[in-house]
Every structure is written in structure tokens, then in C-alpha cells.
Amino acid sequence: MRAITIPTPGDPEALQLTDVPTPEIGPDEVLVRVHAAGVNRADLLQRQGFYNPPPGATEIPGLEVSGTIVGLGADVKNWSVGDRVAALLSGGGYAEEVAVPAGQLLAVPDTFDLTAAAALPEVLATVYSNVVGRGRVRIGEWLLVHGGGSGIGTAAIQVANLLGVKIVVTVGSAEKAEFCRELGADAVINYREEDFVARVHEICTHPDGATGADVILDIIGAKYLERNIAALATDGRLVVIGMQGGTTAELDLSTLMQGRKTITATTLRARPPAQKAEIISDVGEQLWPAVISGDIRPIIDTTVPLADAAKAHRILEDGKTIGKVLLRVDDDDSAHDDSAQDEGARS
């Protein structure tokens, strides 16, 4: 089968289209013929040599796909060959076929665009497990999400609306600000023009007169640590899921103690299969019905062929995308809606 490999870490041209063996599946896994794969910033880090796969996982990048089941492990129940699925992976998505633990699958009905489904597993699992799980967000609370125009940000806006949570996002352009407002953000802060800490305290007000965000979902890391803590309300929770702004920072612990504030940090990729299966089960129960009904929709900026994976990485690195970048692996036009294939399409 064809797959994208990284013989030597480096710039986008390090991604090479190669013939590799079809993966073997274990007793609790299925083999999925990949139709489309999501491109994530974790893939960019892996390409650069900064984010290795967890032990035992394939070196092929790609953390989410959509496709069709073509093989079943001996112990797999409730799934059949021919089922259309979306899948959360530890790696292997940039390929024509991938082995997936059965617990990390979501069913994609025939009425739903199979290409668009590839934009959902990673972002929904990340948002739900961190905002609801780690962040313990409650109805009526204020959620601050950095990178509102990203795949994570556009998903978080929709999930917050579904859950009855008020959401403010940061963005870096007027175009992204307008899109996020139209998508349902309660407030938008352009971090290039405004102090997001001051604006959060102006926007996020509480009945008792207090101000600040109850939960912050942060992709930046060290660069924003001190300001994120300052933006939190009393008893607020900061959930760090990215390190775009570095890994090391100093913090005055008294600012946490006085405000009873909490910091937690997670990665999704390194979690054991049992935890991933639990997260996907939660997504399937709490969010997937809204996906199927259209109340949560995949936001897709660009779709390019698998052979152009380097181009997909350059597009994501450029920082101008709104929503997801996808790789189209299976070119069977009958399996997808052509409207999702044009570069720049946002559905």
C-alpha cells in the first residue's frame, strides 16, 4: 500500500510517498481502507522530529481518518466489513489502510460525507476529554479557547453551544473573528490588537460580581502560562494541550493558591487504548448525534491528495487556515461529496 513516511525529520519535503506493507491487525482491531485523513499540528511536530509516536505505534503519521472497514480481528464484535467509520489513531492515518482498535471507531452513516468525517475524531475527542473531562466545565460557565479559528477552536465553539457553555475565543485576524462569531462564539478577542487578559475580565462576568474564565483550553503553553492564570476566575481551571509557545515558564504559586486555581496538562495520543476507547464512547454518546443531525459540523479549510502531504503541512504551518486541512487518500468520487474537495472549501 502507499503511505507517507518520514525517512529523515525536517521540513515538509521530508514527507515521502512510499510503498509499505499493509498493517496486520490484532484480535481487537479492524483494518480500515482510508478515504481521508486529518492533518494536525502534532503531525507537523512529528515530521520535525519533536513528537515521536508512543511505544508500539506505527511511525506513519496521521491521528484521525475516515474510511471503510475491510478486515476484522477475531474478537471484534458489533462491526462488519463494509461499515463506514471515522477513527481516532495513535498514528498511521497517512496511508491507504490502517489498523484501528475497535473501541476507537465512530459509525458514519451513508447520509454523511465520508471525507468530512475525517475532520472530526481528533478535535471532538480532544475538546470533550479536556473541556468536559479535565476542565469539568458546567452549564453557564465561561470557556476561553485560544486559536478559535483552528480545528480545535471551531469544534470547541460548537461543543460549547451544544452544552450550554458560554465561549470566548482568541484569533489573529478579522476574517477568523468574523467566522468564529458566525459559528456561535459569544465573544472574540483579536490577540494582535487587544490584551486578552483584560478583555476576558471585561467579557466573562459572573452573578456574584466576579470576573474571569472558568475554564481555559490552551494550545500555546509556556508563553501564555502567566497570563492564562491571570485570566482565570476564582476556582478556574487551565487545561494545557499544546506547546506552540514553548515548554518552560516560571509561575508564582501564590497566584494559584489565592484564587484556588488549577492547572492540568494532557496529550491524547499517548493515552492507553482503554482510555481512548472511553473517550470515543463519550464522544459517540454525547456529541456524535449532534454531528449526524448537523448541529455540530466539520469545518474544512482545504483538502489535498495524499501525494501532496508536504503541501498540506505548508498550508497548516502558514497559520491562515480556518478549520481543518485534510488529505484525500481514496479518490473514489462515489464515496464523497465533491463540494468538500476543493481547496479553500469550508463546510
C-alpha positions in Angstrom: 0.0 0.0 0.0 1.0 3.6 -0.3 1.8 5.7 2.8 3.6 8.8 3.8 6.8 8.1 5.7 9.5 10.4 7.2 12.9 8.9 6.5 14.6 11.9 7.9 12.9 14.6 10.1 12.8 18.1 8.6 10.8 20.5 6.5 7.6 19.5 4.7 9.6 17.9 1.9 10.7 15.3 4.5 7.3 13.6 3.9 7.8 10.9 1.3 5.1 8.8 -0.5 6.3 5.2 -0.2 5.2 1.6 -0.7 4.9 -0.1 2.6 3.4 -3.4 3.8 -0.3 -3.5 4.7 -0.6 -3.4 8.5 -1.5 -6.6 10.3 -4.5 -6.4 12.7 -4.7 -7.8 16.2 -7.7 -9.7 17.6 -9.4 -6.5 18.9 -8.6 -4.4 15.8 -10.1 -3.7 12.4 -8.4 -2.8 9.1 -9.8 0.4 7.6 -9.3 1.4 4.0 -8.6 5.1 4.4 -10.7 7.6 2.5 -9.4 10.8 4.1 -7.1 11.7 6.9 -6.9 14.8 9.1 -3.8 16.9 9.3 -2.9 18.0 12.8 -0.2 20.2 14.4 1.0 17.0 16.1 1.9 15.7 12.7 4.0 18.7 12.0 5.9 18.2 15.2 6.4 14.5 14.4 7.7 15.5 10.9 10.2 17.8 12.6 11.4 15.1 14.9 9.9 16.6 18.1 6.9 14.3 18.8 7.6 10.6 18.5 4.8 8.0 18.3 4.0 6.2 21.6 5.8 2.8 22.0 4.4 0.2 19.7 2.7 2.6 17.4 3.5 2.9 13.7 5.9 5.6 12.5 3.5 6.7 9.8 1.9 10.0 10.8 -1.8 10.7 11.0 -4.1 10.7 14.1 -7.5 10.5 12.5 -9.2 9.1 9.4 -12.4 8.2 7.7 -12.9 5.1 5.6 -14.4 1.7 5.2 -13.7 -1.5 7.3 -12.1 -4.2 5.1 -10.9 -6.6 7.8 -12.0 -7.7 11.3 -9.9 -9.1 14.2 -11.1 -12.4 15.7 -12.5 -10.7 18.8 -14.2 -7.8 17.2 -18.0 -7.6 17.6 -20.6 -5.0 16.6 -18.7 -4.0 13.4 -18.8 -5.5 9.9 -16.7 -5.4 6.7 -18.1 -2.6 4.6 -19.0 -0.3 7.6 -18.2 3.4 7.1 -16.3 4.7 10.0 -14.3 7.6 11.4 -11.4 6.6 13.7 -9.0 8.1 16.3 -5.5 6.8 15.9 -2.1 6.7 17.6 -0.6 7.0 14.1 -0.9 5.5 10.6 -3.5 7.8 9.1 -1.4 9.0 6.1 -1.8 5.6 4.4 -4.2 3.7 2.2 -5.0 1.3 5.0 -4.6 1.5 8.8 -5.2 -0.9 11.8 -7.5 0.6 14.4 -8.6 -0.7 17.8 -12.3 -1.3 17.5 -13.0 0.9 20.5 -11.7 3.9 18.7 -14.3 3.8 15.9 -17.3 6.0 15.2 -20.0 5.0 12.8 -20.5 7.2 9.7 -24.0 6.8 8.2 -24.5 6.8 4.4 -26.1 10.2 4.5 -22.9 11.8 5.9 -20.0 12.9 3.7 -17.2 10.4 4.3 -14.4 12.9 3.5 -15.8 15.4 6.0 -15.9 12.8 8.7 -12.1 12.7 8.8 -12.1 16.2 10.3 -13.9 15.1 13.5 -12.4 12.3 15.6 -9.3 14.1 16.9 -10.9 17.5 17.6 -14.0 16.2 19.2 -12.1 13.7 21.4 -9.7 16.5 22.4 -12.3 19.1 23.2 -14.7 16.7 25.1 -12.0 14.9 27.1 -10.3 18.2 28.1 -13.1 20.7 28.5 -15.7 18.3 30.0 -13.3 15.8 31.5 -10.3 17.6 32.8 -11.9 21.1 32.8 -15.1 19.9 34.4 -17.0 22.7 32.6 -20.6 23.3 33.7 -23.6 24.8 32.1 -23.5 28.6 32.2 -19.7 28.8 32.8 -17.3 30.8 30.7 -14.8 28.9 28.5 -11.8 30.6 26.9 -10.2 28.8 23.9 -7.0 30.0 22.3 -6.9 29.6 18.5 -10.6 30.0 17.8 -10.1 29.5 14.0 -8.2 26.2 14.4 -9.8 22.8 14.1 -9.8 22.6 17.9 -11.3 26.1 18.2 -14.0 25.7 15.7 -15.0 22.4 17.3 -14.9 23.9 20.8 -17.3 26.7 19.8 -19.9 24.2 18.6 -19.5 21.9 21.5 -19.8 24.8 23.9 -23.1 25.9 22.2 -24.4 22.3 22.5 -23.5 22.1 26.2 -24.9 25.5 27.2 -21.4 26.9 27.9 -20.5 30.5 27.1 -17.4 30.7 25.0 -14.8 33.4 24.1 -12.0 32.7 21.7 -8.8 34.4 20.7 -7.9 34.8 17.0 -5.3 36.6 14.9 -7.2 38.1 12.1 -10.5 39.9 11.3 -11.5 37.1 9.0 -11.2 34.5 11.7 -13.0 36.7 14.2 -16.0 37.1 11.8 -16.1 33.3 11.1 -16.0 32.5 14.9 -18.8 34.9 15.6 -20.9 33.4 12.9 -20.2 29.9 14.1 -21.5 30.8 17.6 -18.7 32.3 19.7 -20.2 34.6 22.4 -17.1 36.8 22.1 -14.0 37.1 20.1 -10.6 38.7 21.1 -8.0 39.6 18.5 -4.8 38.9 20.4 -2.8 41.0 18.0 -4.8 44.1 18.9 -6.1 43.5 22.4 -4.8 42.3 25.8 -6.7 39.1 26.1 -6.4 39.0 29.9 -8.1 42.4 30.3 -10.7 41.6 27.7 -11.6 38.3 29.4 -12.2 40.0 32.6 -14.5 42.5 30.8 -16.4 39.8 29.0 -16.6 37.0 31.4 -18.7 38.3 34.3 -20.5 36.3 36.9 -23.6 36.9 39.0 -21.6 37.4 42.2 -19.7 40.2 40.5 -16.5 38.2 39.9 -14.8 38.1 36.5 -12.6 35.7 34.5 -12.9 32.5 32.6 -13.9 29.4 34.5 -12.0 27.1 32.1 -9.2 27.8 29.6 -8.3 25.4 26.8 -4.7 26.4 25.8 -2.6 25.3 22.8 0.2 27.8 23.5 1.9 26.6 26.6 4.7 28.4 28.4 4.3 31.7 26.6 0.8 32.1 27.9 1.1 30.4 31.3 1.2 33.5 33.5 -1.4 35.4 31.5 -3.7 32.4 31.4 -3.6 32.1 35.2 -4.4 35.9 35.4 -7.4 35.4 33.1 -8.9 32.7 35.2 -11.8 33.3 37.6 -11.6 32.1 41.2 -11.7 28.3 41.2 -10.8 28.4 37.5 -9.2 25.5 35.6 -6.5 25.8 33.0 -6.1 22.8 30.6 -2.9 22.9 28.6 -3.0 20.7 25.4 -0.2 22.3 23.3 3.2 23.8 23.4 3.3 26.2 20.4 4.7 28.9 22.8 7.4 26.7 24.5 7.6 24.2 27.3 9.3 26.1 30.2 7.9 29.0 32.3 8.1 30.4 35.8 5.0 30.9 37.9 4.3 32.4 41.3 2.4 29.7 43.0 0.7 32.1 45.3 -1.5 33.2 42.4 -2.8 29.7 42.2 -3.3 29.3 45.9 -5.1 32.6 46.5 -7.5 32.0 43.6 -7.9 28.3 44.2 -6.9 27.8 40.5 -5.9 24.6 38.9 -3.5 23.6 36.1 -3.7 20.3 34.2 -1.9 19.2 31.1 -2.6 16.3 28.8 -1.9 14.7 25.4 -4.4 12.5 23.7 -2.1 10.4 21.5 -0.1 8.8 24.4 -3.2 7.7 26.3 -3.6 3.9 26.5 -6.2 2.3 24.3 -8.7 1.8 27.1 -8.8 5.5 27.8 -9.1 6.4 24.2 -12.0 3.9 23.9 -13.7 5.5 26.8 -13.3 9.0 25.3 -14.6 7.8 21.9 -17.5 6.2 23.7 -18.3 9.5 25.4 -18.0 11.4 22.0 -20.3 8.8 20.4 -22.9 9.2 23.1 -22.7 13.0 23.8 -21.6 14.6 20.6 -22.0 12.3 17.6 -25.8 12.5 17.4 -25.3 16.3 17.0 -22.8 15.6 14.3 -25.2 13.4 12.4 -28.1 15.9 12.8 -25.9 18.8 11.6 -25.8 20.7 14.9 -22.1 20.1 15.0 -20.4 20.3 11.6 -16.9 19.7 10.4 -15.1 22.9 9.4 -12.8 22.1 6.5 -10.4 24.7 5.1 -8.5 22.7 2.5 -8.4 19.1 1.1 -5.4 17.9 -0.9 -4.3 14.5 -2.3 -2.2 12.2 -0.1 0.7 12.6 -2.5 0.7 16.4 -1.7 1.1 15.9 2.1 4.0 18.3 2.1 1.7 21.0 0.6 -0.9 20.2 3.3 1.7 20.8 6.0 2.8 24.1 4.5 -0.8 25.2 4.4 -1.3 24.4 8.1 2.0 26.0 9.1 1.1 29.2 7.3 -1.4 29.9 10.1 -4.2 31.3 7.9 -6.5 28.2 7.8 -9.9 28.2 9.4 -10.8 24.7 10.5 -9.2 21.5 9.3 -6.8 20.5 6.5 -7.5 17.1 5.1 -5.6 14.6 2.9 -7.7 12.7 0.4 -6.5 9.2 0.2 -9.2 7.3 -1.7 -10.1 9.0 -5.0 -13.4 7.1 -5.5 -15.7 10.0 -6.2 -18.7 8.0 -5.3 -17.6 7.8 -1.7 -17.6 11.5 -1.0 -19.2 14.9 -1.7 -17.2 16.8 -4.3 -18.0 20.1 -2.6 -15.6 19.1 0.2 -12.7 18.5 -2.1 -12.0 22.0 -3.5 -9.1 23.9 -1.9 -10.5 26.5 0.4 -13.9 24.8 0.9 -15.3 25.3 4.4 -18.3 23.1 5.2 
